[in-house]
Structures are given as structure tokens and as C-alpha cells.
Amino acid sequence: MIYKILGVERKSGDFVSEKGKTKGQTIDFDNIYLHCSKCNDYSSEGSFGIGESVKAFKIKNSPDKVTSVFGSQLTKDDLASLIGSKVQIFFDEFKNVDYVLPLDEKKAYQKKGA
């Protein structure tokens, strides 16, 4: 699917599990969320998500996962440079983000690996 990235957010912290094998244990989390609108033929190019439904895709913020999804490690500036760009997002069999392919001109995070 092709999406336009409207925002990028990083959430981290910890919580106490209330069920399952880890009940009562403190679990740390660190995730990146891509907030995107689906690009389609009938949406206006200048709308920047106005009137579009927005989806948030969660990516675990671990060095291995970030490298496999984006092709390299990302800085705060690299994440900011994603906003407004068109990307194709590929998913694995569990509907998790597997790879993000930029469709616009090279962004800062792409130039690192070139």
C-alpha cells in the first residue's frame, strides 16, 4: 500500500503486566509510530491528509528492527524528514510493518546507505 506520512511519534516507558505468563512483571517498551493517510487516485495532492482516514503503524524501536524496516538506523532529524513523504509499506504475515520503501526524492535517512 502507498501512504503519505503525516507524523512520526516515539513512545517509550514501562508498564506492569496484568495477565499471562508475565503477570506482575514490569515490561519496558520503545516504539515508533508512523501516522499515515492512504494515497489514492481521488485524493487531492495538496490536501495533506485533510478528510482522509489516518492509520498508525507501530514499529518496535530496536536497532535490528529499525535497520530491517528502514535500511539503516535513524536519528530524530531522519524521522522528521519522513513527514510529508510518500512511502510504500510492506507487511509480514502477521500484519506488522516489514519494510518502508520511500517513493519521493531521497530523504536524509536514505542518503546514509547510498
N, C-alpha and C positions, 0 to 999 in steps of 0.2 A: 504494500500500500504506500501511496505517496502522501506525505503530510507536510504542513508548514509548521515550524516550531514557533510557538507563541511565547514560551517561557521555559526557564530551566530552574529547578529548585533542588537543594540538597537538604535532606533531613537526616539527623543522627541523634542518637541518645540511647536510652536503655529502658526496659520495662520488665515487670515481674510476670512470668507466665502463670496463667490461672488454670491450665488444663494440659493434659497429655503427659508424656514422659518427663518433660521439663517443668512440671508444676512447681511453683515456688522458687524457681531459679531466676536470676537476673540475666536477661538476654540483651546484648548490645546490637544496635542496628545502625547502618550508614548506607543511605540510598540516594540515588539521583533520580529525579522525576523530570521527564520531558513532557511539557504541556503542548499539545499539538491539535491542529484542526485538519481534517481530511481535505485534500485538494481534489476538486472535481471540475468537470467541464463547465458547469453552470455558475460557479462562484466567481465573483469579481476579483480581479487581480489585486486591486487596491484595498480590499475590504479588511485585510489583516485579521481575519477571524471573526469579524462582526457578523452576528447572525448565524454563525457556524457552531456546531456542537464541538466541544473541546474534550479530548481524551488525554489522560495522564498515563504515561508508560514508566514503570519502575525498573530501574537498573541498579543492581547491587554495586555499591561503590567499593569494590575490592580491586587491587591492581590487575589481577588476571582478568576479571570480568570486563573492566573498562577497556583494557587493551584489546580484548577479543571483540567487543562491540564497536569501538571507535577506531581501532588500528594503532592507537598509542595512548599514553597517559595524557590526561587533560588538566590544564590549570583553570583557575577561575576565569581568566580572560578568554581561554578557549571555549569554555561553556557559554560565556556571554556572546561570543561571536556566532554561536549557533542560532540565536534569536533572529527570526525573520527568514531563515533559510529553508529551502525545500529539501526534504530527505526522503529516501525510501527506507522503510523499516521492515526488516525481515524477522520472523518469529520462529522459535523452535516448536517441537511437537507439544510442548506444554503451554504454548501461547505466551512465552516470555520473550523479551527482546533479545534477538540473537546477533543482529548486526544492523548498524545505521550507515547507509550509503548516501553521502551528500550529493545533491543534484545541481546545486548552484556553483558559482565560481569557487575556487579553492579558499576555504576558510583557514584561519590560523592553525587549527588543530590538524588540518590535512598537510600543511606545508612541512611539518616536523618529519614525517615519514618519507617525503619526496626526495 
